[in-house]
Amino acid sequence: MAELDRLVTKKAGFDRVFTVTGQTYPRVQDAAVLSALAILGAAVHQVYLQYSTYCIYVKCREKVESKPMEAIDSNGRVYELSNIT
């Protein structure tokens, strides 16, 4: 039985095993796995937020650069501004 356990562990790519069966593994293992998943989730979320913010910035900049900029003077007249970037 020990040989089978060793072979399955090696085939699955694990370095070590718990010598007990059932649901009696250490709860520290749960915490370690959940911590790693939380860190991964936070990193993916941060990348998404930065990418979406960049896309919104680019889209808004394209809108501003595609139209001539206008301003209204104190008399209510509209005049065109030069695009300064």
DSSP file (Angstrom, degrees, kcal/mol; ACC not computed):
  #  RESIDUE AA STRUCTURE BP1 BP2  ACC     N-H-->O    O-->H-N    N-H-->O    O-->H-N    TCO  KAPPA ALPHA  PHI   PSI    X-CA   Y-CA   Z-CA
    1    1 A M     >        0   0    0      0, 0.0     4,-2.4     0, 0.0     5,-0.2   0.000 360.0 360.0 360.0 -38.5    0.0    0.0    0.0
    2    2 A A  H  >  +     0   0    0      1,-0.2     4,-2.3     2,-0.2     5,-0.1   0.881 360.0  52.2 -64.5 -37.5    2.9    2.4    0.8
    3    3 A E  H  > S+     0   0    0      2,-0.2     4,-2.3     1,-0.2    -1,-0.2   0.902 109.4  49.2 -65.4 -41.1    4.4    1.7   -2.6
    4    4 A L  H  > S+     0   0    0      2,-0.2     4,-2.6     1,-0.2     5,-0.2   0.914 110.7  50.5 -63.3 -43.8    1.1    2.6   -4.3
    5    5 A D  H  X S+     0   0    0     -4,-2.4     4,-2.2     1,-0.2    -2,-0.2   0.910 111.1  48.9 -60.5 -42.8    0.8    5.8   -2.3
    6    6 A R  H  X S+     0   0    0     -4,-2.3     4,-2.3     2,-0.2    -2,-0.2   0.907 112.3  47.9 -64.6 -42.2    4.3    6.8   -3.3
    7    7 A L  H  X S+     0   0    0     -4,-2.3     4,-2.6     2,-0.2    -2,-0.2   0.907 112.7  47.5 -66.6 -42.6    3.7    6.1   -7.0
    8    8 A V  H  X S+     0   0    0     -4,-2.6     4,-2.2     2,-0.2    -1,-0.2   0.913 112.4  50.4 -64.7 -41.7    0.4    8.0   -7.1
    9    9 A T  H  X>S+     0   0    0     -4,-2.2     5,-2.1    -5,-0.2     4,-0.7   0.922 112.9  45.8 -61.9 -44.5    2.0   10.9   -5.2
   10   10 A K  H ><5S+     0   0    0     -4,-2.3     3,-0.7     1,-0.2    -2,-0.2   0.913 112.5  50.2 -65.3 -42.7    4.9   11.0   -7.7
   11   11 A K  H 3<5S+     0   0    0     -4,-2.6    -1,-0.2     1,-0.2    -2,-0.2   0.852 108.9  52.4 -64.8 -35.3    2.6   10.7  -10.7
   12   12 A A  H 3<5S-     0   0    0     -4,-2.2    -1,-0.2    -5,-0.2    -2,-0.2   0.631 116.0-116.6 -76.6 -13.5    0.4   13.6   -9.4
   13   13 A G  T <<5 +     0   0    0     -3,-0.7     2,-0.3    -4,-0.7    -3,-0.2   0.660  64.7 142.5  90.0  15.8    3.5   15.7   -9.1
   14   14 A F      < -     0   0    0     -5,-2.1    -1,-0.3    -6,-0.2     3,-0.1  -0.654  44.5-151.9 -91.9 148.8    3.4   16.2   -5.3
   15   15 A D  S    S+     0   0    0     -2,-0.3     2,-0.3     1,-0.2    -1,-0.1   0.817  77.9   7.9 -84.4 -33.9    6.6   16.3   -3.2
   16   16 A R        -     0   0    0     -7,-0.1     2,-0.3    -6,-0.0    -1,-0.2  -0.920  64.4-147.2-144.7 167.0    5.0   15.0    0.0
   17   17 A V        -     0   0    0     -2,-0.3     2,-0.4    -3,-0.1   -11,-0.0  -0.895  25.2-109.3-132.8 161.2    1.7   13.5    1.3
   18   18 A F        -     0   0    0     -2,-0.3     7,-0.1     2,-0.1    -2,-0.0  -0.796  24.6-142.9 -86.8 135.4   -0.4   13.5    4.4
   19   19 A T  S    S+     0   0    0     -2,-0.4     2,-0.2     2,-0.0    -1,-0.1   0.433  76.1  78.2 -83.0   2.7   -0.2   10.1    6.1
   20   20 A V        -     0   0    0      2,-0.1     2,-0.3     4,-0.1    -2,-0.1  -0.691  69.8-139.4-106.9 163.3   -3.8   10.2    7.2
   21   21 A T        +     0   0    0     -2,-0.2     3,-0.5     3,-0.0     2,-0.2  -0.761  58.7  25.4-117.4 166.0   -7.0    9.6    5.1
   22   22 A G  S    S-     0   0    0     -2,-0.3     3,-0.1     1,-0.2    -2,-0.1  -0.548 115.5 -33.5  86.1-149.7  -10.4   11.3    5.1
   23   23 A Q  S    S+     0   0    0     -2,-0.2    -1,-0.2     1,-0.2    -2,-0.0   0.038 103.0 105.0 -98.3  24.8  -11.0   14.9    6.1
   24   24 A T        +     0   0    0     -3,-0.5    -1,-0.2     2,-0.0     3,-0.1  -0.139  42.3 126.6-103.6  39.5   -8.4   15.0    8.8
   25   25 A Y  S    S-     0   0    0     -3,-0.1     5,-0.1     1,-0.1     2,-0.0  -0.575  73.5 -80.1 -88.0 161.0   -5.7   17.1    7.1
   26   26 A P    >>  -     0   0    0      0, 0.0     3,-1.2     0, 0.0     4,-0.7  -0.327  27.8-138.7 -64.7 137.6   -4.4   20.2    8.9
   27   27 A R  H 3> S+     0   0    0      1,-0.3     4,-2.0     2,-0.2     5,-0.1   0.682 100.4  73.8 -68.3 -18.1   -6.5   23.3    8.6
   28   28 A V  H 3> S+     0   0    0      1,-0.2     4,-2.3     2,-0.2    -1,-0.3   0.853  90.9  57.8 -61.6 -33.2   -3.3   25.3    8.1
   29   29 A Q  H <> S+     0   0    0     -3,-1.2     4,-2.2     2,-0.2    -1,-0.2   0.904 104.0  51.0 -64.2 -41.0   -3.3   23.7    4.6
   30   30 A D  H  X S+     0   0    0     -4,-0.7     4,-2.8     1,-0.2     5,-0.2   0.936 110.4  49.3 -58.5 -46.5   -6.7   25.2    3.9
   31   31 A A  H  X S+     0   0    0     -4,-2.0     4,-2.2     1,-0.2    -2,-0.2   0.888 110.0  50.7 -62.4 -40.1   -5.5   28.6    5.0
   32   32 A A  H  X S+     0   0    0     -4,-2.3     4,-2.0     2,-0.2    -1,-0.2   0.914 112.9  45.3 -65.6 -42.5   -2.4   28.4    2.8
   33   33 A V  H  X S+     0   0    0     -4,-2.2     4,-2.2     2,-0.2    -2,-0.2   0.935 114.6  47.4 -67.0 -46.1   -4.4   27.4   -0.3
   34   34 A L  H  X S+     0   0    0     -4,-2.8     4,-2.4     1,-0.2    -2,-0.2   0.867 110.4  53.3 -64.4 -35.7   -7.0   30.1    0.3
   35   35 A S  H  X S+     0   0    0     -4,-2.2     4,-2.3    -5,-0.2    -1,-0.2   0.920 109.2  48.1 -64.4 -43.6   -4.3   32.7    0.9
   36   36 A A  H  X S+     0   0    0     -4,-2.0     4,-2.2     1,-0.2    -2,-0.2   0.902 112.7  48.8 -64.1 -40.5   -2.7   31.9   -2.4
   37   37 A L  H  X S+     0   0    0     -4,-2.2     4,-2.6     2,-0.2    -2,-0.2   0.886 110.2  51.5 -66.6 -38.2   -6.0   32.1   -4.2
   38   38 A A  H  X S+     0   0    0     -4,-2.4     4,-2.4     2,-0.2    -2,-0.2   0.908 110.2  48.7 -65.0 -41.6   -6.8   35.4   -2.6
   39   39 A I  H  X S+     0   0    0     -4,-2.3     4,-2.1     2,-0.2    -2,-0.2   0.920 112.7  48.0 -64.1 -43.6   -3.5   36.9   -3.6
   40   40 A L  H  X S+     0   0    0     -4,-2.2     4,-2.4     2,-0.2    -2,-0.2   0.922 112.0  49.6 -62.5 -44.5   -4.0   35.6   -7.2
   41   41 A G  H  X S+     0   0    0     -4,-2.6     4,-2.4     1,-0.2    -2,-0.2   0.900 110.4  50.0 -61.8 -41.9   -7.5   37.0   -7.3
   42   42 A A  H  X S+     0   0    0     -4,-2.4     4,-2.2     2,-0.2    -1,-0.2   0.887 110.7  49.9 -64.6 -39.0   -6.4   40.4   -6.0
   43   43 A A  H  X S+     0   0    0     -4,-2.1     4,-2.2     2,-0.2    -2,-0.2   0.920 111.8  47.1 -66.5 -43.9   -3.6   40.6   -8.6
   44   44 A V  H  X S+     0   0    0     -4,-2.4     4,-2.3     1,-0.2    -2,-0.2   0.905 112.2  51.0 -64.1 -41.0   -5.9   39.7  -11.5
   45   45 A H  H  X S+     0   0    0     -4,-2.4     4,-2.5    -5,-0.2    -2,-0.2   0.907 109.9  49.6 -62.4 -42.3   -8.4   42.3  -10.3
   46   46 A Q  H  X S+     0   0    0     -4,-2.2     4,-2.4     2,-0.2    -2,-0.2   0.903 110.2  49.9 -64.8 -42.0   -5.8   45.0  -10.1
   47   47 A V  H  X S+     0   0    0     -4,-2.2     4,-2.5     2,-0.2    -1,-0.2   0.922 111.4  49.8 -62.1 -43.4   -4.6   44.2  -13.6
   48   48 A Y  H  X S+     0   0    0     -4,-2.3     4,-2.9     2,-0.2     5,-0.3   0.927 110.9  49.1 -61.5 -45.4   -8.2   44.4  -14.9
   49   49 A L  H  X S+     0   0    0     -4,-2.5     4,-2.3     1,-0.2    -1,-0.2   0.916 112.7  46.9 -62.4 -42.9   -8.8   47.8  -13.1
   50   50 A Q  H  X S+     0   0    0     -4,-2.4     4,-2.1     2,-0.2    -1,-0.2   0.909 114.2  47.7 -65.8 -40.8   -5.6   49.3  -14.5
   51   51 A Y  H  X S+     0   0    0     -4,-2.5     4,-2.4     2,-0.2    -2,-0.2   0.924 113.1  46.9 -66.4 -44.3   -6.3   48.0  -18.0
   52   52 A S  H  X S+     0   0    0     -4,-2.9     4,-2.3     1,-0.2    -2,-0.2   0.889 112.0  51.0 -67.4 -36.9   -9.9   49.2  -18.0
   53   53 A T  H  X S+     0   0    0     -4,-2.3     4,-2.3    -5,-0.3    -1,-0.2   0.908 110.7  49.3 -64.0 -41.1   -8.9   52.6  -16.7
   54   54 A Y  H  X S+     0   0    0     -4,-2.1     4,-2.7     2,-0.2    -2,-0.2   0.913 110.1  50.9 -62.9 -42.9   -6.3   52.9  -19.4
   55   55 A C  H  X S+     0   0    0     -4,-2.4     4,-2.6     1,-0.2    -2,-0.2   0.908 110.5  48.5 -62.6 -41.8   -8.9   52.0  -22.1
   56   56 A I  H  X S+     0   0    0     -4,-2.3     4,-2.6     2,-0.2     5,-0.2   0.917 111.5  50.9 -63.4 -42.4  -11.3   54.7  -20.8
   57   57 A Y  H  X S+     0   0    0     -4,-2.3     4,-2.3     2,-0.2    -2,-0.2   0.924 112.5  45.6 -59.9 -46.1   -8.4   57.2  -20.8
   58   58 A V  H  X S+     0   0    0     -4,-2.7     4,-2.4     2,-0.2    -2,-0.2   0.915 113.3  49.7 -65.3 -43.2   -7.5   56.4  -24.4
   59   59 A K  H  X S+     0   0    0     -4,-2.6     4,-1.9     1,-0.2    -2,-0.2   0.921 113.4  45.5 -63.5 -44.3  -11.1   56.4  -25.6
   60   60 A C  H  X S+     0   0    0     -4,-2.6     4,-2.3     1,-0.2    -1,-0.2   0.891 112.1  52.1 -66.2 -38.9  -11.8   59.8  -23.9
   61   61 A R  H  X S+     0   0    0     -4,-2.3     4,-2.7    -5,-0.2    -2,-0.2   0.894 107.7  52.0 -64.8 -39.4   -8.5   61.2  -25.3
   62   62 A E  H  X S+     0   0    0     -4,-2.4     4,-1.7     2,-0.2    -1,-0.2   0.899 109.6  49.8 -63.1 -39.7   -9.5   60.1  -28.8
   63   63 A K  H  X S+     0   0    0     -4,-1.9     4,-1.1     2,-0.2    -2,-0.2   0.923 113.3  45.8 -63.4 -43.7  -12.8   61.8  -28.5
   64   64 A V  H  < S+     0   0    0     -4,-2.3     3,-0.3     1,-0.2    -2,-0.2   0.904 115.3  46.2 -67.0 -41.3  -11.2   65.1  -27.3
   65   65 A E  H  < S+     0   0    0     -4,-2.7    -1,-0.2     1,-0.2    -2,-0.2   0.748 107.5  57.6 -75.9 -22.2   -8.5   65.0  -30.0
   66   66 A S  H  < S+     0   0    0     -4,-1.7    -1,-0.2    -5,-0.2    -2,-0.2   0.765 103.3  58.8 -80.2 -24.2  -10.9   64.2  -32.8
   67   67 A K  S  < S-     0   0    0     -4,-1.1     2,-0.3    -3,-0.3     3,-0.0  -0.781  92.2-110.0-103.1 147.4  -13.1   67.3  -32.2
   68   68 A P        -     0   0    0      0, 0.0     2,-0.3     0, 0.0    14,-0.1  -0.566  39.6-116.2 -69.4 138.7  -11.9   70.9  -32.3
   69   69 A M  E     -A   81   0A   0     12,-0.6    12,-3.8    -2,-0.3     2,-0.3  -0.591  35.3-166.6 -79.2 136.6  -11.9   72.3  -28.8
   70   70 A E  E     -A   80   0A   0     -2,-0.3     2,-0.3    10,-0.3    10,-0.2  -0.875   8.9-171.9-122.7 155.3  -14.3   75.2  -28.4
   71   71 A A  E     -A   79   0A   0      8,-2.6     8,-2.5    -2,-0.3     2,-0.5  -0.954  19.0-131.7-139.7 160.4  -14.7   77.7  -25.7
   72   72 A I  E     -A   78   0A   0     -2,-0.3     6,-0.2     6,-0.2     2,-0.0  -0.962  21.7-145.9-115.9 127.8  -17.3   80.4  -24.9
   73   73 A D    >   -     0   0    0      4,-2.4     3,-1.9    -2,-0.5     6,-0.0  -0.218  38.0 -87.9 -83.8-178.6  -16.2   83.9  -24.1
   74   74 A S  T 3  S+     0   0    0      1,-0.3    -1,-0.1     2,-0.1    -2,-0.0   0.695 127.1  55.3 -65.8 -19.0  -17.8   86.2  -21.6
   75   75 A N  T 3  S-     0   0    0      2,-0.1    -1,-0.3     0, 0.0    -3,-0.0   0.405 120.2-105.4 -93.3   1.8  -20.2   87.6  -24.4
   76   76 A G  S <  S+     0   0    0     -3,-1.9     2,-0.3     1,-0.3    -2,-0.1   0.548  73.0 141.8  88.8   7.3  -21.5   84.1  -25.3
   77   77 A R        -     0   0    0      1,-0.0    -4,-2.4     0, 0.0     2,-0.4  -0.636  46.0-134.6 -85.6 141.9  -19.5   83.7  -28.5
   78   78 A V  E     +A   72   0A   0     -2,-0.3     2,-0.3    -6,-0.2    -6,-0.2  -0.796  28.5 173.6 -95.5 133.0  -18.0   80.4  -29.4
   79   79 A Y  E     -A   71   0A   0     -8,-2.5    -8,-2.6    -2,-0.4     2,-0.3  -0.969  30.5-110.0-138.0 156.6  -14.5   80.2  -30.6
   80   80 A E  E     -A   70   0A   0     -2,-0.3     2,-0.3   -10,-0.2   -10,-0.3  -0.649  25.0-150.8 -91.0 137.9  -12.1   77.4  -31.4
   81   81 A L  E     -A   69   0A   0    -12,-3.8   -12,-0.6    -2,-0.3     2,-0.3  -0.730  23.6-109.1-101.0 153.9   -9.1   76.6  -29.3
   82   82 A S        -     0   0    0     -2,-0.3     2,-0.8   -14,-0.1    -1,-0.0  -0.617  34.4-112.8 -79.4 143.4   -5.9   75.0  -30.6
   83   83 A N        -     0   0    0     -2,-0.3     2,-0.6   -18,-0.1    -1,-0.1  -0.678  37.1-174.0 -77.7 109.7   -5.3   71.4  -29.4
   84   84 A I              0   0    0     -2,-0.8    -3,-0.0     1,-0.1    -1,-0.0  -0.927 360.0 360.0-107.6 120.8   -2.3   71.5  -27.2
   85   85 A T              0   0    0     -2,-0.6    -1,-0.1     0, 0.0    -2,-0.0   0.405 360.0 360.0-116.7 360.0   -1.0   68.1  -26.0
